[in-house]
């Protein structure tokens, strides 16, 4: 995005967390990076032998709530990227420091040991998260990571380039970070996931279990600021819509509701309470909906 356009959007207060693109195209006059396509592999299910099913087995008792019975609730790592190398062509993310400060306060009050890292390169982000994943988390109940930057679908930007999100989250897989196995790993991601805009639509109404094998991707939660393929909005003065709403809902309900209930209320607040204001053609009166992707296997509460 050119400097005058960024200034114009900043003056109105709302802007998006995507990398500008000066190439020619048919989306928004070629000003923005086009979304890369992706696909999912279909998994084949092996047939289950009928004789392997036991219908008269004694049901196992199971605790469907993550334990907080540890000396610490855990670490909270915040990566806050505001300024980018000129070679990337990416704009300053004004308002992101408000997001970082609010998240630091909110998770600090919940008991997390919070550390904020500003303006990190791709190499620094990878080294930081790898190092944290190798820490001993055996005395911690959970782990939280907050990622604030420009983005695209499946992509997170350092100050000097991009990295796949799955590389960063992959450090904490069960087979790579054994001290967090069976514990919730929460990632909150404020970044664009593409270049689509949502114009909205008018509506009339609005424990002590036995050892067992679990998937290496289990016990992750990814709370994205926006749905796949869409821009994510950020106010240059008050911070991003998603982080504002997340902090508000955690302050209100963080000690009584389960995390999925909290995030559903975040979705509701972002969807109904925010609408973009911009003088740029096509960017005014736009909406946003966050996206929750959960591989949690139990209910997650921030307090006992």
NUMAR-984990 format. One line per 5 residues: number of its first residue (from 1); their letters; for each residue x, y, z of C-alpha. Coordinates in pm, 1 decimal, padded with zeros to 6 digits. Example, Ala and Ser with C-alpha at 12.3 -4.5 7.8 and 13.67 -1.06 7.14 Angstrom:
BEGIN
1 = AS = 01230.0 -00450.0 00780.0; 01367.0 -00106.0 00714.0 $
END
This chain:
BEGIN
1 = XXXXX = 00000.0 00000.0 00000.0; 00137.9 00342.9 -00085.0; 00221.0 00586.0 00194.1; -00070.8 00820.4 00109.2; -00317.6 00531.4 00120.9 $
6 = XXXXX = -00179.7 00404.0 00453.4; -00205.1 00757.2 00587.8; -00562.4 00780.5 00459.9; -00664.8 00456.1 00628.3; -00479.7 00544.4 00948.2 $
11 = XXXXX = -00662.9 00874.7 00961.3; -00990.1 00683.8 00959.5; -00860.7 00444.5 01221.0; -00902.0 00100.8 01057.9; -00643.5 -00088.2 00851.4 $
16 = XXXXX = -00557.5 -00448.9 00767.1; -00271.6 -00682.9 00857.0; -00168.6 -00793.1 00509.1; 00141.5 -00739.2 00300.6; 00089.7 -00477.3 00027.9 $
21 = XXXXX = 00139.1 -00584.9 -00332.6; 00235.4 -00345.2 -00610.1; 00171.8 -00601.9 -00886.2; -00115.1 -00562.2 -01130.0; -00428.6 -00759.0 -01049.7 $
26 = XXXXX = -00804.4 -00747.7 -01045.7; -00844.0 -00738.6 -00665.4; -00855.3 -00391.1 -00515.3; -00668.1 -00253.5 -00818.7; -00373.5 -00489.6 -00762.7 $
31 = XXXXX = -00273.3 -00328.3 -00434.3; -00270.8 -00640.2 -00224.2; -00109.5 -00981.2 -00221.2; -00335.3 -01248.2 -00369.1; -00429.8 -01547.8 -00152.7 $
36 = XXXXX = -00239.3 -01868.3 -00225.3; -00452.1 -02176.6 -00279.5; -00430.7 -02475.8 -00052.4; -00577.6 -02823.5 -00031.1; -00638.3 -03094.7 00223.6 $
41 = XXXXX = -00541.5 -03457.2 00177.9; -00823.4 -03701.6 00229.0; -00745.6 -03959.9 00492.0; -00840.1 -04319.6 00432.7; -00996.7 -04497.0 00725.2 $
46 = XXXXX = -00893.4 -04851.4 00788.8; -01195.6 -05080.7 00830.3; -01267.5 -05179.0 01186.8; -01293.0 -05552.8 01244.8; -01633.3 -05628.8 01398.2 $
51 = XXXXX = -01479.1 -05874.1 01643.8; -01261.8 -05596.0 01792.2; -01565.9 -05409.9 01930.7; -01653.9 -05489.6 02291.7; -02007.1 -05397.0 02388.0 $
56 = XXXXX = -01999.0 -05513.8 02749.4; -01676.5 -05345.8 02863.8; -01682.3 -05152.2 03188.7; -01683.9 -04777.4 03108.2; -01371.3 -04590.4 03215.2 $
61 = XXXXX = -01400.1 -04287.2 03438.6; -01244.5 -03985.1 03271.7; -01177.3 -03627.1 03369.4; -01286.3 -03396.0 03089.9; -01117.5 -03090.6 03238.8 $
66 = XXXXX = -00749.6 -02999.2 03205.8; -00575.2 -03002.5 03541.0; -00441.7 -02676.0 03683.0; -00282.4 -02861.6 03974.5; 00068.8 -02741.5 03893.2 $
71 = XXXXX = 00299.5 -02484.0 04056.7; 00245.8 -02251.2 03756.7; -00033.3 -02203.3 03504.0; 00242.7 -02154.4 03243.7; 00426.8 -01917.5 03012.8 $
76 = XXXXX = 00272.6 -01662.7 02775.9; 00496.1 -01555.8 02487.2; 00390.2 -01247.4 02289.3; 00554.5 -01170.8 01953.9; 00466.8 -00815.7 01854.1 $
81 = XXXXX = 00579.4 -00704.4 01509.2; 00517.8 -00338.9 01431.1; 00804.2 -00220.6 01208.2; 00922.8 -00405.9 00898.8; 01230.0 -00390.2 00678.7 $
86 = XXXXX = 01180.3 -00155.7 00385.0; 01264.0 -00439.7 00145.2; 00946.3 -00624.5 00247.1; 00719.4 -00338.5 00138.0; 00505.2 -00390.8 00448.3 $
91 = XXXXX = 00352.3 -00103.0 00642.2; 00396.5 -00008.8 01006.4; 00128.8 -00180.4 01219.4; 00016.1 00116.2 01426.0; -00198.6 00007.5 01720.8 $
96 = XXXXX = -00024.3 -00325.9 01774.0; 00156.0 -00201.5 02086.7; -00186.3 -00148.8 02243.6; -00269.3 -00512.3 02165.0; 00057.9 -00637.2 02313.0 $
101 = XXXXX = 00015.4 -00428.6 02627.7; -00342.1 -00543.8 02681.4; -00256.0 -00911.0 02632.9; 00037.9 -00877.0 02870.3; -00188.3 -00734.3 03142.0 $
106 = XXXXX = -00472.4 -00981.9 03090.5; -00261.0 -01297.5 03092.8; -00043.2 -01161.2 03370.1; -00353.1 -01126.8 03589.1; -00441.9 -01487.8 03510.2 $
111 = XXXXX = -00106.5 -01589.9 03655.3; 00095.7 -01647.7 03337.9; 00463.4 -01556.5 03320.2; 00443.8 -01313.1 03027.6; 00728.3 -01207.9 02801.0 $
116 = XXXXX = 00692.2 -00967.9 02506.2; 00928.1 -00974.8 02208.4; 00905.9 -00678.9 01970.3; 00997.5 -00660.8 01600.3; 01133.2 -01011.9 01553.0 $
121 = XXXXX = 01283.4 -01141.3 01229.8; 01182.6 -01483.5 01099.2; 01506.9 -01627.8 01231.5; 01453.1 -01475.8 01573.7; 01093.6 -01600.8 01592.3 $
126 = XXXXX = 01194.2 -01955.0 01499.2; 01484.7 -01957.8 01743.4; 01272.5 -01809.0 02022.3; 00985.0 -02054.2 01992.2; 01214.6 -02351.4 01943.8 $
131 = XXXXX = 01403.0 -02256.1 02260.6; 01078.5 -02214.0 02455.1; 00955.7 -02552.0 02330.2; 01270.5 -02711.3 02469.8; 01217.1 -02559.6 02815.1 $
136 = XXXXX = 01101.9 -02784.6 03097.0; 00725.6 -02724.6 03123.7; 00668.3 -03010.6 03365.9; 00570.3 -02767.9 03642.9; 00332.1 -02576.0 03414.9 $
141 = XXXXX = -00034.9 -02645.8 03342.8; -00046.6 -02490.9 02994.5; 00125.7 -02272.1 02735.3; 00006.2 -01956.6 02556.7; 00152.8 -01787.0 02249.3 $
146 = XXXXX = 00024.8 -01457.6 02104.0; 00131.3 -01372.0 01747.5; 00077.1 -01014.4 01625.2; 00189.7 -00926.8 01272.4; 00103.5 -00912.8 00904.1 $
151 = XXXXX = -00004.9 -01242.2 00751.8; -00160.3 -01448.2 00475.7; -00329.8 -01788.7 00476.6; -00103.3 -02018.9 00680.3; 00166.3 -01749.6 00686.3 $
156 = XXXXX = 00304.8 -01525.8 00960.0; 00542.9 -01238.3 00888.0; 00863.9 -01157.4 01067.4; 01014.1 -00815.3 01013.9; 01221.3 -00946.3 00722.4 $
161 = XXXXX = 00998.3 -01205.2 00555.8; 00745.4 -01481.9 00612.9; 00728.3 -01822.6 00777.6; 00462.1 -02092.2 00776.6; 00256.8 -02095.3 01095.0 $
166 = XXXXX = 00277.4 -02474.0 01112.3; 00654.7 -02445.1 01145.2; 00614.9 -02225.3 01453.6; 00338.9 -02427.7 01617.0; 00509.0 -02753.2 01520.4 $
171 = XXXXX = 00782.8 -02698.7 01778.5; 00521.0 -02772.9 02046.5; 00391.3 -03100.2 01903.1; 00370.2 -03387.0 02146.8; 00668.9 -03565.7 01995.3 $
176 = XXXXX = 00886.1 -03251.8 02009.4; 00782.5 -03087.7 02336.5; 00724.4 -03377.4 02573.3; 00679.1 -03167.7 02889.6; 00359.7 -03018.8 02740.2 $
181 = XXXXX = 00210.1 -03351.4 02630.7; -00152.2 -03370.8 02739.5; -00157.0 -03000.4 02833.2; -00337.3 -02719.8 02648.0; -00129.9 -02512.7 02404.5 $
186 = XXXXX = -00317.9 -02196.8 02308.1; -00218.3 -01980.4 02009.2; -00387.1 -01642.2 01952.7; -00308.7 -01510.1 01605.3; -00378.8 -01152.0 01498.4 $
191 = XXXXX = -00289.3 -01141.4 01128.3; -00457.6 -01137.3 00789.4; -00532.0 -01471.4 00625.0; -00588.8 -01342.2 00272.2; -00735.0 -01046.3 00086.4 $
196 = XXXXX = -01109.7 -01110.2 00092.6; -01337.4 -00848.2 00246.1; -01657.4 -00927.3 00434.4; -01934.8 -00682.7 00350.2; -02171.2 -00836.7 00602.4 $
201 = XXXXX = -02537.2 -00920.1 00552.7; -02849.1 -00763.6 00697.4; -03047.0 -00986.2 00933.4; -03383.0 -00963.7 01106.7; -03256.9 -01140.7 01425.6 $
206 = XXXXX = -02968.6 -01216.7 01559.7; -00610.8 -03672.8 03624.6; -00481.2 -03984.5 03696.2; -00546.8 -04182.2 03383.7; -00341.5 -04479.7 03270.6 $
211 = XXXXX = -00065.4 -04414.2 03013.7; -00202.1 -04396.1 02662.2; -00102.1 -04286.8 02316.1; -00241.1 -03954.2 02193.4; -00198.9 -03773.6 01859.4 $
216 = XXXXX = 00102.2 -03541.4 01839.6; -00130.2 -03264.1 01718.5; -00365.6 -03304.2 02016.1; -00431.3 -03036.3 02280.2; -00373.6 -02737.0 02050.3 $
221 = XXXXX = -00610.0 -02445.4 02012.1; -00568.5 -02184.1 01739.2; -00776.9 -01869.9 01779.8; -00744.6 -01673.4 01456.3; -00854.1 -01312.6 01433.7 $
226 = XXXXX = -01035.7 -01376.6 01105.9; -01178.9 -01651.4 00886.7; -00959.7 -01821.5 00622.1; -00897.1 -01599.4 00321.4; -00997.7 -01269.1 00481.1 $
231 = XXXXX = -00837.7 -00946.6 00592.1; -00801.9 -00884.3 00963.6; -00885.0 -00534.4 01084.5; -00680.3 -00325.6 01327.7; -00756.4 00020.4 01462.8 $
236 = XXXXX = -00446.5 00240.5 01467.4; -00537.6 00391.0 01804.0; -00719.5 00120.0 02001.3; -00567.7 -00197.8 01857.1; -00712.1 -00484.1 01655.7 $
241 = XXXXX = -01080.0 -00573.5 01680.0; -00997.0 -00931.7 01777.5; -00747.6 -00858.2 02055.4; -00968.7 -00582.8 02198.8; -01258.2 -00827.3 02216.0 $
246 = XXXXX = -01046.7 -01114.8 02345.5; -00909.4 -00907.3 02632.3; -01255.9 -00777.0 02717.0; -01409.7 -01124.7 02732.0; -01121.3 -01275.2 02934.0 $
251 = XXXXX = -01145.5 -00989.8 03185.7; -01520.4 -01049.3 03218.3; -01538.5 -01427.7 03207.0; -01182.4 -01563.8 03233.7; -01231.5 -01699.8 03584.8 $
256 = XXXXX = -01569.8 -01864.2 03529.7; -01617.4 -01981.1 03169.3; -01441.0 -02246.9 02965.4; -01210.4 -02115.4 02692.5; -01437.5 -02217.5 02403.2 $
261 = XXXXX = -01727.1 -02033.3 02565.5; -01506.5 -01726.2 02604.4; -01397.2 -01741.2 02241.1; -01756.0 -01781.8 02121.1; -01835.9 -01456.6 02300.9 $
266 = XXXXX = -01531.5 -01300.5 02133.2; -01674.9 -01406.4 01796.2; -02006.7 -01246.8 01888.7; -01846.7 -00918.3 01994.7; -01624.6 -00885.1 01686.0 $
271 = XXXXX = -01911.4 -00977.2 01454.1; -02161.2 -00730.8 01596.6; -01967.0 -00446.1 01759.0; -01720.0 -00358.2 01482.7; -01741.4 -00220.1 01130.0 $
276 = XXXXX = -01463.9 -00057.6 00929.5; -01444.2 00314.1 00854.1; -01226.9 00401.4 00555.1; -01209.6 00647.9 00266.4; -01047.7 00387.0 00043.0 $
281 = XXXXX = -01286.2 00252.8 -00222.7; -01426.0 -00084.3 -00120.8; -01288.5 -00079.2 00234.6; -01565.9 00104.5 00416.9; -01839.0 -00066.4 00623.1 $
286 = XXXXX = -01668.0 -00407.3 00628.4; -01713.6 -00677.5 00890.6; -01500.1 -00955.1 01042.6; -01550.6 -01291.1 01215.1; -01274.5 -01467.1 01412.1 $
291 = XXXXX = -01212.3 -01838.9 01366.0; -01158.6 -02098.9 01638.7; -00972.5 -02417.9 01547.4; -00959.5 -02658.8 01838.5; -00777.8 -02986.0 01888.8 $
296 = XXXXX = -00828.9 -02965.6 02263.1; -00930.1 -03295.8 02422.5; -01062.8 -03150.7 02748.0; -01224.6 -02834.6 02877.5; -00979.9 -02551.9 02947.2 $
301 = XXXX = -01039.1 -02314.7 03236.7; -00799.5 -02041.5 03348.1; -00886.0 -02099.2 03714.6; -00981.2 -02393.6 03933.4 $
END
